[in-house]
């Protein structure tokens, strides 16, 4: 089970790194097109904001799943019929 969770985490980290690289490429392109650092920072900030929002949602979903699994009574419980 731990190996499956580790693979999932690595997959999410690889996607996040790809999105950061994609944002950096677009930010550099925006800077080279207009030589305005504000545009580049705005684009990269939007990518970072998206990633932060995504990670917050992933953590909230994980906490929700953990809360649900802790409410399920164990199979040996008399209430598990």
C-alpha positions, 0 to 999 in steps of 0.5 A: 500500500505504501508503494502505491501511495509513493507512486501517486505522490511522485506522479503529482510532483512530476506534474507539478514540476512540469507545470512550473517549467511550463510557467517559467517558459511562458514567463521568459517568453513574455519577458523577451517579447515586451522586456517588462518584468511585471508581465513575466512575474504575473504569469509565473505568479498565476502558475504558482497560485494555481499550484498552491490552490491545487495542493490545498485541494489535494490536502483537503480531499486527503483529510476528508478521505481519512475522516471518512475511513475513521468513521467506518466501524471495524469488521469485528464490531457488533455494528458491522452487520 
